[in-house]
C-alpha cells in the first residue's frame, strides 16, 4: 500500500510540473516608422544652415574690409 501512495504522489507531481504554464509574452506589433520622427531635428538643421550662411557673409565682409583698409593705407 505504501508503494501505491508513493507512485500516485510521484505521478501527480510529475504531471503538475509538466503542465506548468510558460510566462506570457505579448506579441510585438509591427508598425511602420512615424513620418514625423524623420523631421525630428529639422529645426536644428535649418538653424545650422542659417548660421553657416551668416558665417559666410561675415567672412566676406571681413575680407572686403581688409582689402579696403590695405588699399587706403597703401600696403
TIMI-2910 file (N, C-alpha, C, CB; in pm, 1 decimal, decimal comma, always signed):
<rs>
+----------+----------+----------+----------+----------+----------+----------+----------+----------+----------+----------+----------+------+
!      n_x !      n_y !      n_z !     ca_x !     ca_y !     ca_z !      c_x !      c_y !      c_z !     cb_x !     cb_y !     cb_z ! resn !
+----------+----------+----------+----------+----------+----------+----------+----------+----------+----------+----------+----------+------+
!    +80,5 !   -118,8 !     +0,0 !     +0,0 !     +0,0 !     +0,0 !    +85,8 !   +126,5 !     +0,0 !    -92,1 !     -0,9 !   +118,8 !  Unk !
!   +196,7 !   +120,8 !    +71,5 !   +282,1 !   +238,0 !    +77,6 !   +338,9 !   +270,8 !    -60,0 !   +395,0 !   +216,4 !   +178,1 !  Unk !
!   +364,7 !   +172,3 !   -139,3 !   +423,2 !   +192,9 !   -271,5 !   +322,1 !   +256,9 !   -365,5 !   +473,2 !    +60,1 !   -329,8 !  Unk !
!   +195,8 !   +220,2 !   -351,9 !    +92,4 !   +276,3 !   -438,1 !    +76,7 !   +426,5 !   -407,8 !    -43,3 !   +200,9 !   -417,9 !  Unk !
!    +76,4 !   +464,2 !   -283,5 !    +65,6 !   +605,9 !   -244,7 !   +184,0 !   +686,9 !   -294,2 !    +54,7 !   +618,9 !    -93,0 !  Unk !
!   +302,0 !   +627,3 !   -285,5 !   +422,7 !   +695,0 !   -331,9 !   +420,3 !   +711,7 !   -483,5 !   +547,9 !   +617,1 !   -289,1 !  Unk !
!   +376,3 !   +609,2 !   -554,9 !   +367,5 !   +614,8 !   -701,1 !   +266,3 !   +721,3 !   -743,8 !   +327,9 !   +476,4 !   -759,0 !  Unk !
!   +150,0 !   +725,9 !   -676,4 !    +47,7 !   +825,6 !   -708,6 !   +102,2 !   +966,1 !   -682,6 !    -81,3 !   +801,0 !   -625,5 !  Unk !
!   +171,8 !   +983,5 !   -572,7 !   +229,4 !  +1113,0 !   -539,9 !   +332,4 !  +1155,5 !   -644,9 !   +293,8 !  +1108,6 !   -401,0 !  Unk !
!   +419,7 !  +1065,0 !   -686,4 !   +520,1 !  +1095,7 !   -787,8 !   +456,0 !  +1127,6 !   -922,6 !   +617,0 !   +979,0 !   -802,6 !  Unk !
!   +354,2 !  +1051,2 !   -961,4 !   +284,9 !  +1076,8 !  -1087,6 !   +214,3 !  +1212,9 !  -1085,3 !   +183,3 !   +964,8 !  -1116,1 !  Unk !
!   +150,6 !  +1242,9 !   -975,3 !    +80,8 !  +1370,8 !   -963,0 !   +178,9 !  +1486,6 !   -971,3 !     +2,6 !  +1377,2 !   -831,2 !  Unk !
!   +289,6 !  +1472,8 !   -900,7 !   +391,7 !  +1577,6 !   -903,3 !   +448,6 !  +1594,5 !  -1043,4 !   +504,2 !  +1545,4 !   -804,3 !  Unk !
!   +474,4 !  +1484,4 !  -1111,5 !   +528,0 !  +1489,4 !  -1247,6 !   +429,0 !  +1556,6 !  -1342,5 !   +561,5 !  +1347,8 !  -1297,5 !  Unk !
!   +302,2 !  +1519,8 !  -1333,1 !   +200,9 !  +1578,9 !  -1420,2 !   +185,0 !  +1728,2 !  -1394,6 !    +67,4 !  +1508,6 !  -1400,9 !  Unk !
!   +186,7 !  +1767,7 !  -1268,6 !   +173,8 !  +1910,1 !  -1238,3 !   +294,9 !  +1989,4 !  -1287,8 !   +156,0 !  +1930,4 !  -1087,8 !  Unk !
!   +410,9 !  +1932,5 !  -1276,8 !   +531,3 !  +2000,9 !  -1323,5 !   +532,8 !  +2010,4 !  -1475,4 !   +656,7 !  +1928,4 !  -1274,1 !  Unk !
!   +481,7 !  +1908,4 !  -1543,6 !   +479,5 !  +1908,0 !  -1689,4 !   +375,3 !  +2005,0 !  -1743,6 !   +451,9 !  +1767,5 !  -1741,4 !  Unk !
!   +271,4 !  +2031,7 !  -1668,6 !   +164,0 !  +2119,2 !  -1714,7 !   +183,8 !  +2264,4 !  -1672,3 !    +31,7 !  +2069,0 !  -1662,7 !  Unk !
!   +299,8 !  +2298,0 !  -1622,7 !   +324,7 !  +2433,3 !  -1577,2 !   +315,9 !  +2530,1 !  -1695,4 !   +462,4 !  +2443,0 !  -1508,4 !  Unk !
!   +248,7 !  +2641,5 !  -1674,4 !   +233,3 !  +2739,4 !  -1781,4 !   +361,5 !  +2819,7 !  -1798,4 !   +114,9 !  +2833,2 !  -1752,5 !  Unk !
!   +391,0 !  +2848,1 !  -1921,9 !   +505,4 !  +2930,7 !  -1954,2 !   +463,5 !  +3077,3 !  -1937,2 !   +557,3 !  +2901,8 !  -2099,6 !  Unk !
!   +557,0 !  +3166,1 !  -1905,9 !   +521,0 !  +3308,0 !  -1893,2 !   +467,5 !  +3361,4 !  -2025,5 !   +642,7 !  +3391,4 !  -1847,5 !  Unk !
!   +366,8 !  +3445,3 !  -2017,3 !   +303,6 !  +3500,4 !  -2136,1 !   +388,4 !  +3613,1 !  -2193,6 !   +162,2 !  +3550,7 !  -2103,8 !  Unk !
!   +416,3 !  +3604,4 !  -2321,7 !   +487,7 !  +3710,0 !  -2392,0 !   +391,1 !  +3769,1 !  -2493,3 !   +618,5 !  +3656,2 !  -2461,3 !  Unk !
!   +352,1 !  +3894,5 !  -2474,4 !   +260,1 !  +3954,3 !  -2570,3 !   +328,1 !  +3970,2 !  -2705,8 !   +209,4 !  +4090,4 !  -2519,2 !  Unk !
!   +253,2 !  +3955,6 !  -2813,7 !   +314,8 !  +3970,7 !  -2945,9 !   +359,5 !  +4114,9 !  -2969,5 !   +216,6 !  +3927,4 !  -3056,0 !  Unk !
!   +470,5 !  +4129,4 !  -3037,3 !   +523,8 !  +4261,6 !  -3067,1 !   +454,1 !  +4313,1 !  -3192,1 !   +679,0 !  +4258,0 !  -3086,1 !  Unk !
!   +385,0 !  +4426,4 !  -3181,7 !   +315,2 !  +4477,1 !  -3300,5 !   +413,7 !  +4530,3 !  -3403,4 !   +216,1 !  +4587,2 !  -3261,5 !  Unk !
!   +386,1 !  +4504,7 !  -3528,6 !   +470,3 !  +4553,5 !  -3637,5 !   +410,7 !  +4684,0 !  -3686,9 !   +481,6 !  +4448,5 !  -3753,6 !  Unk !
!   +479,9 !  +4792,8 !  -3658,3 !   +430,8 !  +4923,1 !  -3700,0 !   +532,0 !  +4987,8 !  -3792,2 !   +402,5 !  +5013,0 !  -3578,5 !  Unk !
!   +482,7 !  +5071,5 !  -3879,3 !   +571,4 !  +5144,7 !  -3967,9 !   +625,8 !  +5265,9 !  -3893,0 !   +497,7 !  +5187,5 !  -4098,1 !  Unk !
!   +745,4 !  +5309,1 !  -3927,3 !   +803,2 !  +5424,1 !  -3857,2 !   +717,9 !  +5549,0 !  -3878,1 !   +947,1 !  +5449,7 !  -3905,3 !  Unk !
!   +711,0 !  +5629,0 !  -3775,3 !   +633,9 !  +5751,8 !  -3779,2 !   +706,6 !  +5853,1 !  -3867,5 !   +611,7 !  +5808,1 !  -3636,3 !  Unk !
!   +635,9 !  +5909,5 !  -3963,7 !   +699,5 !  +6003,1 !  -4056,1 !   +738,8 !  +6132,9 !  -3987,2 !   +606,8 !  +6032,9 !  -4172,6 !  Unk !
!   +672,6 !  +6167,8 !  -3877,5 !   +711,0 !  +6289,2 !  -3805,8 !   +844,6 !  +6270,8 !  -3733,9 !   +602,1 !  +6328,3 !  -3705,4 !  Unk !
!   +883,5 !  +6146,4 !  -3709,2 !  +1011,5 !  +6121,0 !  -3642,7 !  +1128,0 !  +6157,0 !  -3733,6 !  +1021,7 !  +5974,2 !  -3600,0 !  Unk !
!  +1110,7 !  +6148,8 !  -3865,7 !  +1219,8 !  +6182,5 !  -3956,6 !  +1244,7 !  +6332,2 !  -3957,6 !  +1189,2 !  +6133,3 !  -4098,1 !  Unk !
!  +1146,3 !  +6410,7 !  -3917,1 !  +1161,5 !  +6555,9 !  -3913,4 !  +1195,9 !  +6604,2 !  -3772,7 !  +1033,6 !  +6623,9 !  -3962,4 !  Unk !
!  +1246,1 !  +6515,0 !  -3692,3 !  +1272,9 !  +6545,1 !  -3552,3 !  +1374,2 !  +6658,2 !  -3536,8 !  +1323,0 !  +6420,9 !  -3481,2 !  Unk !
!  +1481,0 !  +6655,8 !  -3614,0 !  +1587,7 !  +6753,5 !  -3599,7 !  +1584,2 !  +6858,6 !  -3710,0 !  +1721,8 !  +6684,0 !  -3599,4 !  Unk !
!  +1475,1 !  +6866,4 !  -3782,5 !  +1465,8 !  +6961,8 !  -3893,3 !  +1486,6 !  +7107,0 !  -3848,5 !  +1330,7 !  +6948,4 !  -3961,0 !  Unk !
!  +1425,4 !  +7153,3 !  -3739,2 !  +1450,3 !  +7292,5 !  -3697,3 !  +1597,4 !  +7318,9 !  -3664,0 !  +1364,5 !  +7326,1 !  -3576,0 !  Unk !
!  +1664,0 !  +7221,4 !  -3604,1 !  +1805,0 !  +7239,6 !  -3571,4 !  +1889,8 !  +7245,4 !  -3698,9 !  +1853,9 !  +7126,0 !  -3479,6 !  Unk !
!  +1854,4 !  +7163,1 !  -3797,7 !  +1929,1 !  +7164,6 !  -3924,2 !  +1911,7 !  +7298,1 !  -3994,6 !  +1883,3 !  +7049,8 !  -4016,2 !  Unk !
!  +1788,7 !  +7350,2 !  -3993,9 !  +1763,3 !  +7479,1 !  -4057,4 !  +1841,7 !  +7590,0 !  -3988,0 !  +1613,3 !  +7511,0 !  -4055,8 !  Unk !
!  +1844,9 !  +7587,8 !  -3855,9 !  +1919,4 !  +7689,1 !  -3781,5 !  +2069,0 !  +7678,7 !  -3811,5 !  +1894,1 !  +7674,4 !  -3630,1 !  Unk !
!  +2120,2 !  +7556,3 !  -3823,6 !  +2261,6 !  +7537,2 !  -3853,9 !  +2294,4 !  +7589,9 !  -3992,9 !  +2299,5 !  +7389,0 !  -3843,1 !  Unk !
!  +2208,9 !  +7560,7 !  -4089,9 !  +2231,2 !  +7610,7 !  -4225,7 !  +2227,5 !  +7763,4 !  -4229,3 !  +2126,1 !  +7553,1 !  -4321,8 !  Unk !
!  +2134,9 !  +7821,5 !  -4154,7 !  +2124,8 !  +7966,9 !  -4148,3 !  +2250,7 !  +8026,6 !  -4086,1 !  +2000,5 !  +8008,9 !  -4068,1 !  Unk !
!  +2300,4 !  +7963,5 !  -3980,9 !  +2421,7 !  +8011,1 !  -3914,8 !  +2542,4 !  +8001,0 !  -4008,5 !  +2447,5 !  +7930,8 !  -3786,0 !  Unk !
!  +2547,7 !  +7895,5 !  -4087,3 !  +2657,7 !  +7882,4 !  -4183,4 !  +2651,8 !  +7993,9 !  -4287,4 !  +2653,0 !  +7744,7 !  -4252,9 !  Unk !
!  +2530,3 !  +8026,8 !  -4330,9 !  +2514,4 !  +8135,8 !  -4426,4 !  +2557,9 !  +8268,8 !  -4368,4 !  +2370,9 !  +8144,6 !  -4472,0 !  Unk !
!  +2522,8 !  +8294,4 !  -4244,0 !  +2564,2 !  +8418,2 !  -4177,5 !  +2715,4 !  +8420,0 !  -4161,8 !  +2495,3 !  +8432,8 !  -4039,5 !  Unk !
!  +2773,9 !  +8306,7 !  -4130,7 !  +2919,3 !  +8298,7 !  -4116,5 !  +2990,6 !  +8333,6 !  -4246,6 !  +2960,1 !  +8159,1 !  -4070,9 !  Unk !
!  +2936,7 !  +8285,9 !  -4358,5 !  +2997,0 !  +8318,7 !  -4488,3 !  +2985,5 !  +8467,6 !  -4517,8 !  +2930,4 !  +8237,8 !  -4600,7 !  Unk !
!  +2871,2 !  +8526,1 !  -4482,9 !  +2850,5 !  +8669,1 !  -4505,8 !  +2948,3 !  +8751,7 !  -4422,7 !  +2705,5 !  +8708,6 !  -4472,1 !  Unk !
!  +2966,1 !  +8716,2 !  -4297,1 !  +3059,5 !  +8787,9 !  -4209,5 !  +3202,0 !  +8773,2 !  -4261,0 !  +3049,5 !  +8735,8 !  -4064,5 !  Unk !
!  +3236,2 !  +8653,6 !  -4306,1 !  +3370,7 !  +8630,0 !  -4358,4 !  +3396,0 !  +8714,5 !  -4482,8 !  +3390,5 !  +8481,3 !  -4390,6 !  Unk !
!  +3295,3 !  +8722,1 !  -4569,8 !  +3309,4 !  +8801,1 !  -4691,6 !  +3323,6 !  +8950,2 !  -4657,5 !  +3188,1 !  +8778,2 !  -4784,8 !  Unk !
!  +3242,8 !  +8999,6 !  -4562,9 !  +3251,4 !  +9140,0 !  -4522,6 !  +3386,6 !  +9169,7 !  -4460,3 !  +3139,2 !  +9175,0 !  -4424,2 !  Unk !
!  +3439,4 !  +9077,7 !  -4383,6 !  +3570,3 !  +9095,3 !  -4321,3 !  +3678,8 !  +9104,2 !  -4427,9 !  +3600,1 !  +8979,8 !  -4223,9 !  Unk !
!  +3668,5 !  +9019,4 !  -4527,5 !  +3767,5 !  +9019,9 !  -4635,7 !  +3761,4 !  +9151,7 !  -4712,2 !  +3744,2 !  +8900,9 !  -4731,8 !  Unk !
!  +3639,5 !  +9200,5 !  -4739,2 !  +3624,7 !  +9327,4 !  -4811,0 !  +3680,9 !  +9443,8 !  -4728,6 !  +3476,4 !  +9353,0 !  -4844,7 !  Unk !
!  +3656,6 !  +9443,2 !  -4598,4 !  +3708,4 !  +9547,9 !  -4510,2 !  +3860,7 !  +9544,9 !  -4506,9 !  +3651,8 !  +9531,5 !  -4368,1 !  Unk !
!  +3916,3 !  +9425,4 !  -4503,3 !  +4062,3 !  +9411,6 !  -4501,6 !  +4121,3 !  +9466,6 !  -4630,8 !  +4103,6 !  +9263,6 !  -4482,4 !  Unk !
!  +4059,3 !  +9435,0 !  -4743,9 !  +4108,4 !  +9483,8 !  -4873,5 !  +4096,6 !  +9635,7 !  -4881,8 !  +4030,3 !  +9418,3 !  -4989,4 !  Unk !
!  +3985,7 !  +9690,2 !  -4831,5 !  +3967,0 !  +9835,2 !  -4835,1 !  +4068,8 !  +9904,7 !  -4745,9 !  +3824,5 !  +9872,4 !  -4791,8 !  Unk !
!  +4099,9 !  +9844,9 !  -4631,1 !  +4197,5 !  +9902,6 !  -4539,8 !  +4336,3 !  +9900,7 !  -4603,0 !  +4198,2 !  +9826,5 !  -4406,0 !  Unk !
!  +4372,3 !  +9791,2 !  -4665,9 !  +4502,1 !  +9780,8 !  -4730,3 !  +4513,8 !  +9882,3 !  -4846,1 !  +4524,4 !  +9636,9 !  -4781,6 !  Unk !
!  +4403,5 !  +9899,8 !  -4917,9 !  +4404,5 !  +9993,5 !  -5029,1 !  +4417,9 ! +10137,4 !  -4978,7 !  +4277,2 !  +9978,0 !  -5113,0 !  Unk !
!  +4351,0 ! +10166,9 !  -4866,7 !  +4354,8 ! +10303,0 !  -4813,1 !  +4491,6 ! +10336,0 !  -4752,6 !  +4245,4 ! +10321,1 !  -4707,5 !  Unk !
!  +4555,1 ! +10239,4 !  -4691,5 !  +4684,8 ! +10266,2 !  -4628,6 !  +4799,8 ! +10254,5 !  -4728,2 !  +4707,5 ! +10170,4 !  -4512,1 !  Unk !
!  +4772,1 ! +10195,1 !  -4843,1 !  +4874,2 ! +10186,1 !  -4945,6 !  +4967,6 ! +10067,4 !  -4929,5 !  +4953,3 ! +10310,5 !  -4946,9 !  Unk !
!  +4933,8 !  +9966,8 !  -4854,2 !  +5019,6 !  +9848,6 !  -4836,3 !  +4994,7 !  +9750,1 !  -4943,4 !  +4997,7 !  +9783,8 !  -4701,8 !  Unk !
+----------+----------+----------+----------+----------+----------+----------+----------+----------+----------+----------+----------+------+
</rs>
